[in-house]
Amino acid sequence: MAADLARSLEIVTQTDAGRMRPHNEDAVFGDAGAGLALLADGMGGYNAGEVASGLAAMMLRTALPKALAPGDGRDADISPGDALNAEIGKINGAILRAAESQPRYAGMGTTLVAAVFRDDAVTIAHVGDSRLYRWRNGELKQLTRDHSVLQEQIDSGIITIEQARQSRNRNLLTRALGVDPVVEADIADHPVSVGDVYLLCSDGLNDMVEDGEIAATLASLPEQLETCAAQLVRLANDYGGRDNVSVVLVRVRQAFPARRSWWARFLAWFK
């Protein structure tokens, strides 16, 4: 599976402190062989938001491939969605315990957006306002909805999307890891197509660069992911770089259907 995914996916990551922050509280990770991409945006500043985001990234990149790995010649018993849900619960608890045990970590938290690629599909989990977009056939589509006060105001019609871009409430979240004893992640499955490009980003990108310009950048450089990622970060910084800015880009090079066990192939003959 790892070799198949490594041939089928291309993943690049890029992160930068921006123009106004003294340090970077974002954490990014991508592994084509594991079919995993993730991004976490830490909160808390001097309360060690970078510790929260780093802990989330480290725990997920370590535990998730093990949870999804087949054993003893059998297909994995757990779905990507169930595995993500379970691991996110563990991460939330770990951040809370760290904050309670170390006064200097009090109040820390993090957003998280993660994508798991399996069997010609992507499973997306997110908490907070870090986003995942899909670029397909010339169209950019946001596949996550922010867990934020602004998003609730937009949904209720209190403000428009244009007004939201100027709001001072951009960073008020309604969900994050490490804040409450229980957190609910939004998890969804989407079929993938060859040629798709998936963009995971912190709000340091989408707060500074409008979706239309993100789409234009992806359209101009769909097969040059390193250059594309660097250009997106550069745009955010050119427009002020008010926050840390991070992107993960995933391009689907070829199909990656799951290998079926001999028993599954045998049963398929009778369908």
N, C-alpha and C positions, 0 to 999 in steps of 0.2 A: 504493500500500500504506500509506504513512504516513497519508494522509487517512482511509482506511478504518479503520485501527487507532485513530486519534485519536477517531473517532466511536464506536468499539466498546468502548474501554477508558477507565476513569477511574482515575488513579493519584495518590495523595497520599503525602507523606513527613513524618515527624516524628522529631526526635532531640533528646535532652536529656542534659546531663552527669550528672543524678541528684543525690542529696543528699550524697554522700560523696566523689566524685571531683573533683579540682581542675580537670580539663579533660576534653574529650570525645574519645575515640579511635575512635568509630564514624563511618562514612561511609555515606550513603544516596544513592540516585539513582532517579528514575523518569521515563520518557518514554513517554507513551501512543502517540505517533506512531511511535516506534521499536519499540514492543511490548517494552520492556525495563524491568525493575525489579531492583535489586540492593541488597545491604546487606553491609557489611564491618565487623568488630569487631576493632580493632587490639589487639595484645598487646605488652607490654614496658614500659609506663609511661614512665619517664624514658628508656628506650631507643627512644622514638619509635614506639610502636605506631600513633599517629595518622598517621605518615608511611606506614607499611605499608598501612593501610586506605585512605588517600587515594590512594596509588599504584594499588592494586588497582581502586578505583572509577573513577579517571580512565582507566586503560588499557582497562578493559572497556567503558566507555561510549563511548570513542572508536573502538576497533577493531572491536567486534562488529557494529554496524550496517553498517560498510563490508564486513566479511566476508560478511554475509548479503545484501547488496544485489544485485539482478539486474543484469546488464550486457549491453549490445548487444541489448536486446530479448529476452534469454533468461532463463529462470528461474534463480535462484541454484543453483549446482552443489553447495553444501555445506549439510548439514543443520544446524539449530540446535545439536544435540548435539555434532557434530563441531567446529563453530565454537567453542563454549564450551570444549570440551576443549583445543583448540589454544591459545586465548587464555589460559586458566588456566595452562597450562604456561609461556607467555611471562611472565605476571605473576609466577609463582613464581621464575623465573630473575632477573627484574628486582629483586625484593625481596632476594634473596640477594646479588646484585652490589652493591646499594646498601649493605647491611649490611657487606659485606666492605670496601668502599671508604671508608666513613665510620665511625670508631670510635664516635661517639655514636649510631649506628644499630645497633650490634651487638646481636644477640639479638631484633630486632624480628620480628614476624610478624602474620598476620591470618587470621581466618576469612573465608568468603565464601559467600553464598547469592545465586543469580541466577535470574531467571525470564524466558524469552523466549516471547512469545506470537505464534504463527503458525498460520494455517490451522485455526482452531477447536481449537487444542491449546496446551498450555504445556509447554516443556522446562525442567526444573529442574536446576541444578547446584549442589552445595554441598561445602564443605570446612570441617570444624570443627563447632561447636555452635550456630551461628546457624541458625534454623529457618524453614521455610515450612509454613503451615497453609492448608487450604481450608475455607471455610464454604459449605455447600451444603444446601439444604432442611432447615435447622435443625440440621445436624450439623457439628461441628468435627472435622477430621481432620488429623493431622500427616503431611505427605507426605515429610519428611526424617527421617533417623535421625542423632542426634548422633554425631560422631566424638570420643568422650570415654571416659575411664576409667569414669565412672559408668554410661554406657550399656552398656559391656561387662559391668560387674558386674550390672546389671539383667538383661541377656540371659542371663547364666550362672546367674541365680537366687541370687546371693550376697546381694543386697539387694533390697528392694521399691522401687517408685516413691515411696512415702511416705517411706521411709528415705532415699532419694536426695535428697529436698528438704532434709533436715537435714545432709547430709554436708558435710564440709570439703573434699572432693575435687571440688567442682562445676566448677572451672576447669581441671582437668587434661585436656588434649586429646591425642588419639592422631593427629590430622592437623591441619595448618595450612599456610597459604602462607608461604613464606620460611624454613622450618625445615630441610627436606631438599632435595637436588638434584632429586629427582623426587617429585611429589605426585599422588595419584590422587583425582580428583573423582568423587563419585557423581552420575550423570546419568540422568534418567528423563523419559519423555514421559507426559503425562496429557491426555485429552480435557477440554475445558471446556464448560460449559453457561451459557446466559444466566442472570444472577442470581448466579453464583458470586462470592465475595469471597475473595481470596488475601491472606494476611498473612505478610510477611517480618519477622522480629524478631531482635534480639540477645538474648543470655541475660539481659540486664538487665530484660527484660519477663517471660519465662517462669520465671525464678528467683524473682520476687517475686509474680507473679499466677498463680494456678492456672488450668488450662485451662478449667474450668467457668465461671470469671468472665470469661475472655477470650471464651468462647462467648456468655455472656449480654450482654456489651457489643456484640458484633457483631450479635446478634439484635435488640437494641434500636435500633441505629443503622445498618442495612445500607445505606441510601441517603444517609447523611450522613457521608461518609468523613472529612472534615476534623475534624468533631466526634468521630467514633469514634476516630481516631488520637490526638487530644489527650486523650481520656478514658483510653485505654490507658496512655499515658505518665503521666498523673496518678495512675492507680491504682498503678503501679510505684513512684512517688515517695511516695505516701501510705503504702505498706507498708514504707518504709524507704529506697528508692532507693539501694541499696548499690553499684550499677554504673551506667554509662552505659546509657540505654534508648533504643532506636530501633525504629521500625516503618515499614513500607511497606505500604500497602493498595492492592489492585488490584480494581476491580469490573468485571465483564463486562456491558456494557450491551446488546450485540447480537452476533449471530454475525459472524465474520470469516473466511469461507472464502477460500482463496488464489485469486487470479486465475490462470486457466490460459492458457497460450500457445495460439495458434491451432492449433498442431500437436497439442498435447495434446487440445484440443477435437475436432479432426478424428479422431484415433485413437479417441476415446471412442465415436464413432458405430459402430465395428466391434466393440465389446465386447458 
